[in-house]
Amino acid sequence: FSFRKLWAFTGPGFLMSIAYLDPGNIESDLQSGAVAGFKLLWVLMLATIIGLLLQRLAARLGVVTGLHLAEVCHRQYQKVPRIILWLMVELAIIGSDMQEVIGSAIAINLLSVGKIPLWGGVLITIADTFVFLFLDKYGLRKLEAFFGFLITIMALTFGYEYITVKPDQEKLLKGLFIPYCQNCGTPQLEQAVGIVGAVIMPHNMYLHSALVKSRQVNRANKREVREANKYFFIESCIALFVSFIINIFVVTVFAEAFFEKTNADVSDVCVNASSPHSSLFPNNNQTLEVDIYKGGVVLGCYFGPAALYIWAIGILAAGQSSTMTGTYSGQFVMEGFLNLRWSRFARVLLTRSIAITPTLFVAIFQDVEHLTGMNDFLNVLMSLQLPFALIPVLTFTSLPSVMNDFANGL
């Protein structure tokens, strides 16, 4: 084992792990904490472990074959299934992009104390296109460093909320290691399914299999291939462990502070804190429902304005970073399935336009509650798209004709 070699292979796994920290994940985390308390932490952990195993397969495919998953699909499948797969993955990418646009717009609205309306925040995210193209000119290694910086911001901001709220550690450990859900019903089941859909992203398999190609590996040398697989797996373990800890921060903060709270409880606190957002919560005994926007507001009511702004910074970092990885995924998928060589600018402009149009429409004609409500639908969409990514990656990594001596036994 060599730390120097691990450092050389470090990068693709952290870019891949961004999909485990996008605004859709954060919203799923806070809702599961508010709806089920600590009871669904084990679902989050199992989903992350399954995600790690699938990412390992995707990375192995890229390392061994020198082709990413979309390119292998292009070679192995006939035209009709290939087109169907491409459309399903594009749908997943557009859905993910919409979540990132929603998250970024809400963060900008919170940071500007409502002065920048939601539709303004949605329009500002168009600038992500140019930011991405600007960063990409400086090489992949610098881009990887920038992603590391954004992940650090998320760890610090959500870690701050964790330290401020001080969740019960005994309940945290029980929720992680004992698969139970006492007194759970339909809302808790919906959140459990939402966690799986939010954590395991279909297009992330395509992304990871392509990112590992950025490292030079002599594929004629089995020892080098085996070594690359080992270090990429170690890096993926570290990256997903970091993302898992950040997700735990969010779940436990809302489980500790807002589980079984009513609208009246929160309304009283917000009124006493002179919050400008206190009208969000009607003075009734219905169970509190939170989303990315309301989550920031209630944190501000209970723990001061700093908690609200730090929360918004974390959401903005999540939205911006996942925007760029989504762009990469889209480029690899289009090039692989259709053998098209569009410029990155054209590719980003197309997907961003498709994602922004419905989001902008909702932002203009509806309020923030409708905008954040779209995330639930989009997480379900991700769950439905999963088989279209899992079947190819599980199939190809078990075929000796594709993987040679590195094919899986099962």
Salt bridges, closest charged atoms under 4 A:
GLU71 OE2 - HIS68 NE2 3.62
GLU71 OE1 - LYS213 NZ 3.07
GLU90 OE1 - ARG347 NH2 3.05
ASP97 OD1 - ARG352 NH2 2.75
ASP128 OD2 - ARG352 NH1 3.44
ASP136 OD2 - ARG344 NH1 2.12
GLU144 OE1 - ARG141 NH1 3.22
GLU144 OE1 - ARG215 NH2 3.03
GLU227 OE2 - LYS5 NZ 2.75
GLU227 OE2 - ARG223 NH1 3.95
GLU335 OE1 - ARG341 NH1 3.24
ASP367 OD1 - HIS370 ND1 2.72
GLU369 OE1 - LYS294 NZ 3.68
ASP405 OD2 - LYS222 NZ 2.10
